[in-house]
Amino acid sequence: MQAYMLLNCSPGSETEVISEISSLAGVIEVNGVLGKYDVFVKISVENPDSMEMTVSQIRKIKVISSHTLPVVYGQGGTI
């Protein structure tokens, strides 16, 4: 099961957010990005419970002001 989170955070806090998120279980990629969002996160876990735990930990970070969470489930394959 994979999910991609697009995050907005307080100006200047991107490095702190990336550092904190990169240590979470299930997070396989995290990068700062330019444009509408500040941080891109790729999560890969085995089951919905693990996904909920990782997403909940990210949502608890106080400097994150908003997030988008597209979940890819059972689609298979990559481009």
C-alpha positions in Angstrom: 0.0 0.0 0.0 1.4 3.4 -1.0 0.4 7.0 -0.3 1.8 10.3 -1.3 1.4 13.3 1.0 1.8 16.8 -0.2 2.4 19.2 2.8 2.3 22.9 3.5 4.3 24.0 6.5 5.3 27.3 8.2 7.8 29.3 6.2 11.3 28.3 7.1 10.3 25.0 8.8 10.8 22.8 5.8 14.2 21.4 6.9 12.8 20.6 10.3 9.7 18.9 8.9 11.8 16.8 6.4 14.2 15.7 9.1 11.3 14.7 11.5 9.3 12.8 8.8 12.3 11.0 7.3 12.7 9.0 10.5 9.2 7.6 10.6 8.4 4.0 9.8 7.0 3.6 6.3 8.4 6.8 4.9 10.5 5.8 1.9 11.0 9.3 0.4 10.7 12.9 1.6 11.8 16.0 -0.3 11.3 19.7 -0.3 9.5 21.0 -3.4 8.7 24.3 -4.9 5.2 25.5 -5.9 1.9 25.0 -4.2 3.3 22.6 -1.7 6.4 22.6 0.5 7.2 18.9 1.1 6.5 15.7 -0.8 6.3 12.4 1.2 6.1 8.9 -0.2 4.9 6.2 2.2 4.9 2.5 1.6 3.5 0.1 4.2 2.0 -3.4 4.3 -1.5 -2.7 5.7 -4.0 0.1 6.4 -3.2 0.1 10.1 0.4 0.9 9.5 -0.6 3.6 7.0 -2.9 5.2 9.6 -0.1 5.2 12.2 2.4 6.9 9.9 -0.1 9.4 8.6 -1.2 10.2 12.1 2.4 10.9 13.2 2.8 13.3 10.3 -0.4 15.1 11.0 0.8 15.7 14.6 3.7 17.9 13.5 2.6 21.3 14.6 4.2 23.4 11.8 2.3 21.6 9.1 -0.6 23.7 8.1 -2.3 21.5 5.5 -1.9 18.2 3.7 -3.2 16.3 0.7 -3.2 12.5 0.9 -3.7 10.5 -2.4 -3.5 6.8 -1.5 -2.6 4.2 -4.1 -4.2 0.9 -3.2 -4.2 -2.3 -5.4 -3.4 -0.5 -8.7 -0.1 -2.3 -9.2 2.7 -1.4 -11.5 4.7 1.7 -12.0 5.5 3.9 -15.0 
